[in-house]
Amino acid sequence: MKKIAFIITFFLWLGCKNNHHVSGTDQVKENVHEHHEDGQSKHSSANEHMLRSSIKDLIERFESPERDAYQQPQKVLEYLGDIQGQTIMDIGAGSGYFSVKLAEKGATVIAADVDDEFQEFLKNRIKKNNLKNIETRKIPYDSPKLKEKEADMVFIVNTYHHIENRIEYFAKVKKGTKSNGDLVIIDFFKTDIPVGPPLNHKLSIDVVVNELKKAGYTSVNVNVDLLPYQYIIKAK
């Protein structure tokens, strides 16, 4: 009986050791995607939450009348002003919701995304609509892949909270933006609202402003009145 008890104890110990090893690996993976927000929130968690839906479902959601109602793209375009002839990178372009609208207003648009399926969908959309002043650009998670001073504006909607190592990332964005150019961020208020990701995935305005200053931006303006559920931050 003692021998049997020893064998059972040994295998229980081995199982616990293996489980501990897996948990450690998972923690390393989480740390790779970790960023700071007062406490800590996880870039990977935000992405995993979004990708619970299929790309097809996400595209339908992104292009829906329900989104139009809260996103109010016409107000956003009016806020941006005259963009004719400007080179604008749309980071997290997704289905091209804003990329296409920016191109229709005369901007030269770089529709950037990390996802191959979104990029393929957008290529087909560009071809179908015969848009000449918009290109897709597959980018990695850790870089906007901008050439130095390539863009007049970098535009990022509902995506800032998905990005890891944001201070380093937006230092690269700043380097890729012309000296008189703008970074425009639109994201969800960190409060209970009927749209957007869960509360713990949202970022407060103070956090975003603080990160942008650490990334090298010296002029930051915040608009909280234009849209019902989102703030707009313009930085240089």
TORKOL-4160 file (C-alpha; in steps of 0.2 Angstrom, whole numbers, padded with zeros to 4 digits, m for minus):
236
<pt num="1" X="0000" Y="0000" Z="0000"/>
<pt num="2" X="0014" Y="0012" Z="0004"/>
<pt num="3" X="0022" Y="0008" Z="m0013"/>
<pt num="4" X="0005" Y="0012" Z="m0022"/>
<pt num="5" X="0003" Y="0028" Z="m0012"/>
<pt num="6" X="0020" Y="0034" Z="m0016"/>
<pt num="7" X="0017" Y="0031" Z="m0035"/>
<pt num="8" X="0000" Y="0040" Z="m0034"/>
<pt num="9" X="0009" Y="0055" Z="m0025"/>
<pt num="10" X="0023" Y="0055" Z="m0038"/>
<pt num="11" X="0011" Y="0056" Z="m0053"/>
<pt num="12" X="0001" Y="0070" Z="m0044"/>
<pt num="13" X="0017" Y="0079" Z="m0041"/>
<pt num="14" X="0022" Y="0077" Z="m0059"/>
<pt num="15" X="0005" Y="0083" Z="m0065"/>
<pt num="16" X="0006" Y="0098" Z="m0054"/>
<pt num="17" X="0023" Y="0102" Z="m0061"/>
<pt num="18" X="0017" Y="0100" Z="m0079"/>
<pt num="19" X="0003" Y="0112" Z="m0076"/>
<pt num="20" X="0014" Y="0124" Z="m0068"/>
<pt num="21" X="0025" Y="0124" Z="m0083"/>
<pt num="22" X="0011" Y="0127" Z="m0095"/>
<pt num="23" X="0005" Y="0142" Z="m0084"/>
<pt num="24" X="0022" Y="0149" Z="m0084"/>
<pt num="25" X="0022" Y="0148" Z="m0103"/>
<pt num="26" X="0005" Y="0156" Z="m0104"/>
<pt num="27" X="0011" Y="0170" Z="m0093"/>
<pt num="28" X="0026" Y="0173" Z="m0104"/>
<pt num="29" X="0015" Y="0174" Z="m0119"/>
<pt num="30" X="0004" Y="0186" Z="m0110"/>
<pt num="31" X="0018" Y="0197" Z="m0105"/>
<pt num="32" X="0024" Y="0199" Z="m0123"/>
<pt num="33" X="0007" Y="0207" Z="m0127"/>
<pt num="34" X="0006" Y="0217" Z="m0110"/>
<pt num="35" X="0005" Y="0236" Z="m0109"/>
<pt num="36" X="0002" Y="0248" Z="m0095"/>
<pt num="37" X="m0014" Y="0258" Z="m0090"/>
<pt num="38" X="m0013" Y="0264" Z="m0072"/>
<pt num="39" X="m0013" Y="0245" Z="m0068"/>
<pt num="40" X="m0010" Y="0233" Z="m0082"/>
<pt num="41" X="m0021" Y="0229" Z="m0096"/>
<pt num="42" X="m0017" Y="0216" Z="m0110"/>
<pt num="43" X="m0016" Y="0220" Z="m0129"/>
<pt num="44" X="m0019" Y="0201" Z="m0132"/>
<pt num="45" X="m0035" Y="0201" Z="m0122"/>
<pt num="46" X="m0042" Y="0215" Z="m0133"/>
<pt num="47" X="m0038" Y="0206" Z="m0149"/>
<pt num="48" X="m0044" Y="0190" Z="m0142"/>
<pt num="49" X="m0061" Y="0198" Z="m0138"/>
<pt num="50" X="m0063" Y="0205" Z="m0155"/>
<pt num="51" X="m0058" Y="0189" Z="m0164"/>
<pt num="52" X="m0071" Y="0179" Z="m0155"/>
<pt num="53" X="m0081" Y="0184" Z="m0170"/>
<pt num="54" X="m0076" Y="0178" Z="m0188"/>
<pt num="55" X="m0069" Y="0191" Z="m0200"/>
<pt num="56" X="m0085" Y="0190" Z="m0210"/>
<pt num="57" X="m0095" Y="0195" Z="m0195"/>
<pt num="58" X="m0083" Y="0209" Z="m0190"/>
<pt num="59" X="m0084" Y="0216" Z="m0207"/>
<pt num="60" X="m0103" Y="0216" Z="m0207"/>
<pt num="61" X="m0102" Y="0225" Z="m0190"/>
<pt num="62" X="m0090" Y="0237" Z="m0195"/>
<pt num="63" X="m0100" Y="0242" Z="m0210"/>
<pt num="64" X="m0117" Y="0242" Z="m0202"/>
<pt num="65" X="m0130" Y="0256" Z="m0200"/>
<pt num="66" X="m0128" Y="0253" Z="m0182"/>
<pt num="67" X="m0110" Y="0259" Z="m0183"/>
<pt num="68" X="m0114" Y="0273" Z="m0194"/>
<pt num="69" X="m0126" Y="0279" Z="m0180"/>
<pt num="70" X="m0113" Y="0281" Z="m0167"/>
<pt num="71" X="m0097" Y="0283" Z="m0177"/>
<pt num="72" X="m0105" Y="0298" Z="m0187"/>
<pt num="73" X="m0092" Y="0297" Z="m0200"/>
<pt num="74" X="m0098" Y="0314" Z="m0209"/>
<pt num="75" X="m0094" Y="0323" Z="m0193"/>
<pt num="76" X="m0077" Y="0315" Z="m0191"/>
<pt num="77" X="m0073" Y="0320" Z="m0209"/>
<pt num="78" X="m0078" Y="0338" Z="m0206"/>
<pt num="79" X="m0067" Y="0338" Z="m0190"/>
<pt num="80" X="m0052" Y="0333" Z="m0201"/>
<pt num="81" X="m0055" Y="0348" Z="m0213"/>
<pt num="82" X="m0048" Y="0349" Z="m0230"/>
<pt num="83" X="m0038" Y="0333" Z="m0233"/>
<pt num="84" X="m0037" Y="0334" Z="m0252"/>
<pt num="85" X="m0019" Y="0328" Z="m0258"/>
<pt num="86" X="m0014" Y="0323" Z="m0240"/>
<pt num="87" X="m0006" Y="0306" Z="m0237"/>
<pt num="88" X="m0015" Y="0298" Z="m0223"/>
<pt num="89" X="m0011" Y="0281" Z="m0215"/>
<pt num="90" X="m0026" Y="0273" Z="m0207"/>
<pt num="91" X="m0020" Y="0261" Z="m0194"/>
<pt num="92" X="m0032" Y="0247" Z="m0191"/>
<pt num="93" X="m0041" Y="0250" Z="m0207"/>
<pt num="94" X="m0050" Y="0234" Z="m0206"/>
<pt num="95" X="m0064" Y="0233" Z="m0219"/>
<pt num="96" X="m0059" Y="0250" Z="m0225"/>
<pt num="97" X="m0074" Y="0259" Z="m0216"/>
<pt num="98" X="m0064" Y="0276" Z="m0215"/>
<pt num="99" X="m0050" Y="0272" Z="m0228"/>
<pt num="100" X="m0063" Y="0273" Z="m0242"/>
<pt num="101" X="m0071" Y="0288" Z="m0236"/>
<pt num="102" X="m0054" Y="0297" Z="m0234"/>
<pt num="103" X="m0050" Y="0292" Z="m0252"/>
<pt num="104" X="m0066" Y="0299" Z="m0258"/>
<pt num="105" X="m0062" Y="0315" Z="m0250"/>
<pt num="106" X="m0046" Y="0316" Z="m0260"/>
<pt num="107" X="m0033" Y="0310" Z="m0248"/>
<pt num="108" X="m0020" Y="0297" Z="m0253"/>
<pt num="109" X="m0023" Y="0283" Z="m0241"/>
<pt num="110" X="m0012" Y="0269" Z="m0234"/>
<pt num="111" X="m0025" Y="0257" Z="m0227"/>
<pt num="112" X="m0014" Y="0248" Z="m0214"/>
<pt num="113" X="m0019" Y="0232" Z="m0205"/>
<pt num="114" X="m0010" Y="0217" Z="m0197"/>
<pt num="115" X="m0024" Y="0205" Z="m0203"/>
<pt num="116" X="m0022" Y="0196" Z="m0220"/>
<pt num="117" X="m0041" Y="0193" Z="m0222"/>
<pt num="118" X="m0045" Y="0211" Z="m0219"/>
<pt num="119" X="m0032" Y="0216" Z="m0231"/>
<pt num="120" X="m0038" Y="0204" Z="m0245"/>
<pt num="121" X="m0056" Y="0211" Z="m0242"/>
<pt num="122" X="m0050" Y="0228" Z="m0244"/>
<pt num="123" X="m0040" Y="0225" Z="m0260"/>
<pt num="124" X="m0056" Y="0218" Z="m0268"/>
<pt num="125" X="m0066" Y="0233" Z="m0262"/>
<pt num="126" X="m0054" Y="0245" Z="m0269"/>
<pt num="127" X="m0054" Y="0235" Z="m0286"/>
<pt num="128" X="m0073" Y="0235" Z="m0286"/>
<pt num="129" X="m0075" Y="0253" Z="m0283"/>
<pt num="130" X="m0060" Y="0258" Z="m0294"/>
<pt num="131" X="m0052" Y="0268" Z="m0281"/>
<pt num="132" X="m0035" Y="0274" Z="m0287"/>
<pt num="133" X="m0029" Y="0284" Z="m0272"/>
<pt num="134" X="m0029" Y="0270" Z="m0259"/>
<pt num="135" X="m0016" Y="0256" Z="m0256"/>
<pt num="136" X="m0016" Y="0242" Z="m0243"/>
<pt num="137" X="m0001" Y="0239" Z="m0232"/>
<pt num="138" X="0001" Y="0224" Z="m0221"/>
<pt num="139" X="0010" Y="0229" Z="m0205"/>
<pt num="140" X="0017" Y="0220" Z="m0190"/>
<pt num="141" X="0010" Y="0222" Z="m0173"/>
<pt num="142" X="0025" Y="0232" Z="m0167"/>
<pt num="143" X="0027" Y="0245" Z="m0181"/>
<pt num="144" X="0017" Y="0256" Z="m0192"/>
<pt num="145" X="0030" Y="0252" Z="m0206"/>
<pt num="146" X="0030" Y="0271" Z="m0211"/>
<pt num="147" X="0045" Y="0278" Z="m0220"/>
<pt num="148" X="0052" Y="0294" Z="m0212"/>
<pt num="149" X="0040" Y="0308" Z="m0214"/>
<pt num="150" X="0029" Y="0298" Z="m0226"/>
<pt num="151" X="0012" Y="0304" Z="m0219"/>
<pt num="152" X="0004" Y="0320" Z="m0217"/>
<pt num="153" X="m0008" Y="0312" Z="m0205"/>
<pt num="154" X="m0009" Y="0296" Z="m0196"/>
<pt num="155" X="m0027" Y="0291" Z="m0192"/>
<pt num="156" X="m0032" Y="0277" Z="m0179"/>
<pt num="157" X="m0050" Y="0273" Z="m0175"/>
<pt num="158" X="m0055" Y="0261" Z="m0161"/>
<pt num="159" X="m0038" Y="0253" Z="m0162"/>
<pt num="160" X="m0027" Y="0262" Z="m0150"/>
<pt num="161" X="m0031" Y="0250" Z="m0136"/>
<pt num="162" X="m0026" Y="0235" Z="m0146"/>
<pt num="163" X="m0008" Y="0241" Z="m0148"/>
<pt num="164" X="0006" Y="0234" Z="m0137"/>
<pt num="165" X="0021" Y="0244" Z="m0132"/>
<pt num="166" X="0012" Y="0260" Z="m0137"/>
<pt num="167" X="0025" Y="0272" Z="m0132"/>
<pt num="168" X="0038" Y="0264" Z="m0143"/>
<pt num="169" X="0025" Y="0261" Z="m0157"/>
<pt num="170" X="0019" Y="0279" Z="m0157"/>
<pt num="171" X="0037" Y="0286" Z="m0157"/>
<pt num="172" X="0039" Y="0277" Z="m0173"/>
<pt num="173" X="0022" Y="0284" Z="m0179"/>
<pt num="174" X="0029" Y="0302" Z="m0175"/>
<pt num="175" X="0045" Y="0298" Z="m0185"/>
<pt num="176" X="0034" Y="0293" Z="m0200"/>
<pt num="177" X="0024" Y="0309" Z="m0199"/>
<pt num="178" X="0029" Y="0325" Z="m0207"/>
<pt num="179" X="0034" Y="0339" Z="m0195"/>
<pt num="180" X="0018" Y="0349" Z="m0197"/>
<pt num="181" X="0007" Y="0333" Z="m0198"/>
<pt num="182" X="m0006" Y="0326" Z="m0186"/>
<pt num="183" X="m0009" Y="0310" Z="m0176"/>
<pt num="184" X="m0028" Y="0308" Z="m0174"/>
<pt num="185" X="m0035" Y="0295" Z="m0162"/>
<pt num="186" X="m0053" Y="0291" Z="m0160"/>
<pt num="187" X="m0057" Y="0278" Z="m0146"/>
<pt num="188" X="m0071" Y="0274" Z="m0134"/>
<pt num="189" X="m0074" Y="0283" Z="m0117"/>
<pt num="190" X="m0068" Y="0272" Z="m0103"/>
<pt num="191" X="m0086" Y="0270" Z="m0095"/>
<pt num="192" X="m0101" Y="0259" Z="m0097"/>
<pt num="193" X="m0108" Y="0263" Z="m0114"/>
<pt num="194" X="m0118" Y="0252" Z="m0126"/>
<pt num="195" X="m0104" Y="0251" Z="m0139"/>
<pt num="196" X="m0086" Y="0246" Z="m0139"/>
<pt num="197" X="m0075" Y="0233" Z="m0130"/>
<pt num="198" X="m0077" Y="0228" Z="m0112"/>
<pt num="199" X="m0073" Y="0242" Z="m0099"/>
<pt num="200" X="m0057" Y="0234" Z="m0094"/>
<pt num="201" X="m0050" Y="0235" Z="m0112"/>
<pt num="202" X="m0054" Y="0253" Z="m0114"/>
<pt num="203" X="m0041" Y="0267" Z="m0110"/>
<pt num="204" X="m0045" Y="0283" Z="m0102"/>
<pt num="205" X="m0040" Y="0300" Z="m0110"/>
<pt num="206" X="m0027" Y="0303" Z="m0097"/>
<pt num="207" X="m0018" Y="0287" Z="m0100"/>
<pt num="208" X="m0018" Y="0290" Z="m0119"/>
<pt num="209" X="m0012" Y="0308" Z="m0117"/>
<pt num="210" X="0002" Y="0303" Z="m0105"/>
<pt num="211" X="0008" Y="0289" Z="m0117"/>
<pt num="212" X="0008" Y="0301" Z="m0132"/>
<pt num="213" X="0019" Y="0314" Z="m0122"/>
<pt num="214" X="0031" Y="0300" Z="m0118"/>
<pt num="215" X="0032" Y="0295" Z="m0136"/>
<pt num="216" X="0037" Y="0313" Z="m0140"/>
<pt num="217" X="0021" Y="0322" Z="m0144"/>
<pt num="218" X="0022" Y="0340" Z="m0137"/>
<pt num="219" X="0005" Y="0347" Z="m0143"/>
<pt num="220" X="m0011" Y="0336" Z="m0138"/>
<pt num="221" X="m0029" Y="0342" Z="m0140"/>
<pt num="222" X="m0044" Y="0332" Z="m0134"/>
<pt num="223" X="m0062" Y="0333" Z="m0140"/>
<pt num="224" X="m0075" Y="0325" Z="m0130"/>
<pt num="225" X="m0091" Y="0334" Z="m0138"/>
<pt num="226" X="m0091" Y="0328" Z="m0156"/>
<pt num="227" X="m0096" Y="0310" Z="m0154"/>
<pt num="228" X="m0108" Y="0302" Z="m0142"/>
<pt num="229" X="m0097" Y="0287" Z="m0136"/>
<pt num="230" X="m0079" Y="0292" Z="m0141"/>
<pt num="231" X="m0066" Y="0305" Z="m0138"/>
<pt num="232" X="m0054" Y="0312" Z="m0152"/>
<pt num="233" X="m0036" Y="0316" Z="m0148"/>
<pt num="234" X="m0026" Y="0326" Z="m0160"/>
<pt num="235" X="m0007" Y="0327" Z="m0157"/>
<pt num="236" X="0009" Y="0334" Z="m0165"/>
